[in-house]
């Protein structure tokens, strides 16, 4: 009988949609801006597409959107 190997657990990656200086930015976990839009829904759509691409590579992904009160809402997760 062979040795059973534990299946690797995918890492969790986050994309954040935040409002800065009148633009909605998609940022990665390090806070680097990777996309900007004037419309919040466009930024969320872009973040979800980026998250889906990461998920296709085997990553677990979460897209969070900053709310007016400073809280966060999950827009998509794998």
GUMI-199642 format. One record per residue (C-alpha): residue number from 1; residue in three letters; x, y, z. Coordinates in nm, 4 decimals. Layout:
# GUMI-199642
NUM,ALA,X,Y,Z
...
This chain:
# GUMI-199642
1,UNK,0.0000,0.0000,0.0000
2,UNK,0.1193,0.3531,-0.0789
3,UNK,0.1534,0.6375,0.1613
4,UNK,-0.1506,0.8639,0.1698
5,UNK,-0.0628,1.2228,0.0999
6,UNK,-0.2646,1.5073,0.2361
7,UNK,-0.4160,1.7227,-0.0364
8,UNK,-0.2716,2.0754,-0.0167
9,UNK,-0.5112,2.3383,0.1115
10,UNK,-0.5362,2.6324,-0.1258
11,UNK,-0.4374,2.9711,0.0096
12,UNK,-0.7031,3.2349,0.0617
13,UNK,-0.6563,3.5448,-0.1521
14,UNK,-0.8476,3.8696,-0.1053
15,UNK,-0.9424,4.1483,-0.3431
16,UNK,-1.0748,4.4688,-0.1881
17,UNK,-1.2903,4.7336,-0.3570
18,UNK,-1.2353,5.0674,-0.1820
19,UNK,-1.3166,5.4335,-0.2474
20,UNK,-1.0129,5.6639,-0.2731
21,UNK,-1.0233,6.0220,-0.4027
22,UNK,-1.3466,5.9767,-0.5974
23,UNK,-1.2455,5.6505,-0.7655
24,UNK,-1.3246,5.2918,-0.6779
25,UNK,-1.0034,5.0927,-0.6554
26,UNK,-0.9506,4.7198,-0.6654
27,UNK,-0.6620,4.6419,-0.4327
28,UNK,-0.4779,4.3233,-0.3520
29,UNK,-0.3894,4.2026,-0.0024
30,UNK,-0.0841,4.4285,0.0145
31,UNK,-0.2951,4.7354,-0.0705
32,UNK,-0.1560,4.7752,-0.4210
33,UNK,-0.4098,4.9314,-0.6567
34,UNK,-0.4571,4.7001,-0.9536
35,UNK,-0.7601,4.8640,-1.1161
36,UNK,-0.9548,5.1909,-1.0821
37,UNK,-1.3033,5.2876,-1.1948
38,UNK,-1.5417,5.5789,-1.1565
39,UNK,-1.8354,5.3412,-1.1004
40,UNK,-1.8451,5.1064,-0.8008
41,UNK,-2.0210,4.8260,-0.9896
42,UNK,-1.7561,4.8307,-1.2620
43,UNK,-1.4844,4.7907,-0.9980
44,UNK,-1.6746,4.5058,-0.8300
45,UNK,-1.7231,4.3301,-1.1653
46,UNK,-1.3524,4.3648,-1.2424
47,UNK,-1.2590,4.2295,-0.8976
48,UNK,-1.4911,3.9304,-0.9366
49,UNK,-1.3423,3.8454,-1.2768
50,UNK,-0.9907,3.8676,-1.1315
51,UNK,-1.1023,3.6472,-0.8406
52,UNK,-1.2513,3.3900,-1.0772
53,UNK,-0.9224,3.3756,-1.2682
54,UNK,-0.7324,3.3150,-0.9429
55,UNK,-0.9863,3.0496,-0.8429
56,UNK,-0.9299,2.8741,-1.1769
57,UNK,-0.5606,2.8521,-1.0770
58,UNK,-0.6595,2.6683,-0.7579
59,UNK,-0.6787,2.9582,-0.5127
60,UNK,-0.9606,3.0264,-0.2695
61,UNK,-1.0658,3.3880,-0.3230
62,UNK,-1.2763,3.6476,-0.1433
63,UNK,-1.3890,3.9841,-0.2874
64,UNK,-1.4754,4.2457,-0.0232
65,UNK,-1.6385,4.5842,-0.0855
66,UNK,-1.5989,4.8751,0.1543
67,UNK,-1.9311,5.0186,0.2723
68,UNK,-2.0080,5.3836,0.3545
69,UNK,-1.9921,5.3112,0.7296
70,UNK,-1.6455,5.1531,0.7023
71,UNK,-1.7665,4.7937,0.7262
72,UNK,-1.7054,4.5309,0.4586
73,UNK,-1.9475,4.3296,0.2468
74,UNK,-1.8563,4.0097,0.0673
75,UNK,-1.9313,4.0466,-0.3044
76,UNK,-1.8031,3.7049,-0.4152
77,UNK,-1.6185,3.4061,-0.2764
78,UNK,-1.5014,3.0772,-0.4145
